[in-house]
Amino acid sequence: MLKYHIDKIPDLRVSEPEIIESSLESEISASPDVFLTRETEEEFREMTGQVHGTIGRDGTDVHVGVTVVYATPSTCVRCLERFVRHGETGERTLFFHEKGGESGELERYGKDGWVSLAPWIRELILTDLPSYPLCDEACRGLCPQCGENRNTGRCTCSSEESTEGGA
């Protein structure tokens, strides 16, 4: 699980960082309330992948660097066919101890001393997912006249009508 207590995170001033190796599927199962929210359930329910990285601290500052490699089922917005989108994203960040009510640009962890990486990793993946998923950049989409998938067959409409929308 991608949750660490500050007392168990290696101090980088005297030791090497801890290696993070985790299955994305197991993290989603372990934290369904983080990953499977109403807005993101479709994207994460069948997602597979791996989380690789390191975690260490310098005093109370926690340094984290991860790479997430994932595969998720998607629907092409041009031809409406299902396909598996493969992606990779990563980032380094600093989690600091929340001492006051001011929110900053960096990640925070609370007075209980627990650093949870799951919400941060969820956001990394969400910002990497395309808002306009395509099965292929060269996808030809559907014929606007008959609805035939132009990638898998030829429609019976004239080529002029099907490319110009009948104008």
C-alpha positions in Angstrom: 0.0 0.0 0.0 1.3 3.5 -0.9 1.0 4.8 2.7 4.1 5.4 4.8 4.6 6.7 8.4 7.2 9.3 8.7 9.0 7.2 11.4 9.4 4.3 8.9 10.7 6.4 6.0 14.5 6.2 5.6 16.4 9.3 6.6 18.4 10.3 3.5 21.1 11.9 5.6 22.2 8.5 6.9 20.8 5.9 4.5 19.5 5.2 1.0 15.9 5.8 0.0 13.3 3.0 0.1 12.4 1.5 -3.2 8.7 1.7 -4.2 7.5 -1.3 -6.3 3.8 -1.8 -6.4 1.1 -3.2 -8.7 -1.4 -0.5 -9.7 -4.2 -3.0 -9.6 -3.4 -3.8 -5.9 -3.3 -0.1 -5.1 -6.7 0.5 -6.7 -8.1 -2.5 -4.8 -6.5 -1.3 -1.5 -7.8 2.3 -1.9 -11.0 2.1 -3.9 -12.3 5.3 -2.2 -9.3 7.2 -3.6 -9.1 5.7 -7.1 -12.7 4.7 -7.8 -14.6 8.0 -7.3 -17.7 8.5 -9.3 -15.9 10.7 -11.8 -13.0 8.4 -12.3 -14.4 4.9 -11.8 -14.5 4.1 -15.6 -10.9 5.1 -16.1 -9.5 3.2 -13.1 -11.8 0.1 -12.7 -9.9 -2.0 -15.3 -6.5 -0.2 -15.2 -3.4 -2.3 -14.9 0.2 -1.3 -14.4 3.1 -0.7 -12.1 4.4 2.0 -9.8 8.2 2.3 -9.4 10.1 4.9 -7.5 11.8 5.9 -4.3 10.9 7.5 -1.0 13.1 9.1 1.6 13.1 11.9 4.1 15.3 14.8 5.2 14.1 15.6 8.7 10.4 15.9 8.2 10.5 16.6 4.5 9.6 13.5 2.4 11.1 13.2 -1.0 9.2 11.0 -3.5 9.9 10.2 -7.1 7.7 7.7 -9.0 7.1 6.4 -12.5 3.7 4.9 -13.3 3.3 2.6 -16.3 -0.3 1.8 -17.0 -2.7 0.3 -19.5 -6.4 1.2 -19.5 -9.4 0.4 -21.7 -10.6 3.4 -23.6 -13.1 4.3 -26.4 -11.9 6.1 -29.5 -13.8 9.4 -29.9 -13.7 9.1 -33.7 -14.7 5.5 -34.5 -16.2 4.5 -31.1 -14.1 1.3 -31.0 -12.6 0.0 -27.7 -8.9 -0.1 -27.4 -6.2 -0.3 -24.7 -4.3 2.9 -24.1 -0.8 2.5 -22.7 0.8 5.3 -20.9 3.7 6.3 -18.7 4.0 9.3 -16.4 6.2 10.3 -13.5 7.1 13.1 -11.2 9.2 14.0 -8.2 7.7 15.9 -5.3 8.2 16.9 -1.8 5.7 16.1 1.0 6.1 18.5 3.9 4.6 18.4 7.4 1.5 20.5 7.6 2.2 23.0 10.4 -0.3 25.7 9.6 -3.5 26.3 7.6 -1.7 27.8 4.6 -1.9 25.7 1.5 1.1 25.8 -0.8 2.2 24.3 -4.1 3.7 21.2 -2.4 2.0 18.1 -1.1 1.3 18.0 2.7 0.9 15.3 5.3 -0.9 15.7 8.5 -0.1 15.6 12.2 -0.7 11.9 12.4 2.6 11.4 10.4 1.1 9.3 7.6 2.1 10.1 4.0 -0.4 8.7 1.5 0.9 8.6 -2.1 -2.3 7.2 -3.6 -4.1 10.5 -4.1 -1.0 12.0 -5.7 -0.5 9.0 -8.0 -4.2 9.2 -9.0 -3.8 12.8 -10.0 -0.6 12.0 -12.0 -2.5 9.4 -14.0 -5.6 11.6 -14.5 -3.5 14.4 -15.9 -1.8 12.0 -18.3 -5.0 10.5 -19.7 -6.1 12.2 -22.9 -9.3 14.2 -22.9 -9.7 13.1 -26.6 -8.7 9.5 -26.7 -7.9 8.1 -30.2 -7.2 4.5 -31.1 -4.7 5.8 -33.6 -3.7 9.2 -34.8 -4.7 8.1 -38.3 -8.1 6.9 -37.3 -10.6 7.8 -40.0 -13.7 7.7 -37.8 -17.3 7.0 -38.8 -19.0 7.9 -42.0 -21.4 10.8 -41.2 -23.9 9.4 -43.6 -24.2 5.7 -42.9 -22.1 5.3 -39.7 -19.7 2.7 -41.1 -16.3 2.6 -39.4 -14.0 3.9 -42.1 -11.0 2.0 -40.6 -12.6 -1.5 -41.1 -14.6 -1.2 -44.3 -15.8 1.0 -47.1 -19.3 2.5 -46.8 -21.7 2.7 -49.8 -21.9 6.4 -49.7 -20.1 8.4 -52.3 -16.6 9.5 -51.2 -17.5 13.1 -51.7 -20.5 12.9 -49.5 -18.9 10.9 -46.8 -15.8 13.1 -46.5 -17.7 16.4 -46.7 -20.7 15.4 -44.7 -23.1 15.5 -47.7 -22.5 19.1 -48.6 
